[in-house]
């Protein structure tokens, strides 16, 4: 049983080495080079498309994150403004709060306009 396995391995090795020792014709070599070139070009083009898609997704993510930061900054500014409005009374206080709300609403509108 081991002898038959050894013979099989020997035959396969000799066959493989014989195939490697065979010289290709110039036409075969040219054909192989052309095929490898075409396959390489397709692989590179596919990878470029994938990279472009990833970059586009990343840009969208960054834009969304920046919008979130802008909105959070506006909310923080609004809270600060409302606290400052407490120093006023009556119509001045109402006007102060209205101005703070208008500033927050403006930023919210800008953020909403940037979203796809």
C-alpha positions, 0 to 999 in steps of 0.5 A, spaced: 500 500 500 505 504 501 509 502 495 503 504 491 502 511 494 510 512 493 509 510 485 503 515 484 507 521 488 513 519 483 509 519 477 505 525 479 512 529 480 515 526 474 509 529 470 509 536 473 517 537 472 516 534 465 510 540 464 515 545 467 521 543 463 517 544 456 518 551 453 512 555 450 512 557 443 513 565 443 505 565 441 503 561 447 508 566 451 504 572 448 497 569 449 499 568 456 502 575 457 496 578 454 491 574 458 495 576 465 495 583 463 487 583 461 486 580 468 490 584 472 487 590 469 480 588 470 483 587 478 485 594 478 479 597 475 475 593 480 479 595 486 479 602 484 471 602 483 471 599 490 476 604 493 472 610 490 465 607 493 469 606 500 471 614 499 464 616 497 461 613 504 467 615 508 465 622 505 458 622 507 460 619 514 464 625 515 459 630 513 454 627 517 458 627 523 460 634 522 453 636 521 451 632 528 457 636 531 454 643 528 447 641 531 450 639 538 454 646 538 448 650 537 444 646 542 449 648 547 449 655 545 442 655 546 442 653 553 447 658 554 443 663 551 437 661 555 441 661 562 443 668 560 436 670 558 434 669 565 438 676 567 432 679 563 425 680 565 419 681 561 419 683 554 426 683 554 427 676 557 422 673 551 426 677 546 432 674 548 429 667 548 426 668 541 433 670 539 436 664 542 431 659 539 431 662 532 439 661 532 438 654 534 432 653 528 437 656 523 442 651 525 437 646 525 435 648 518 442 648 515 443 641 518 437 638 515 439 642 508 445 638 508 442 631 509 441 627 503 
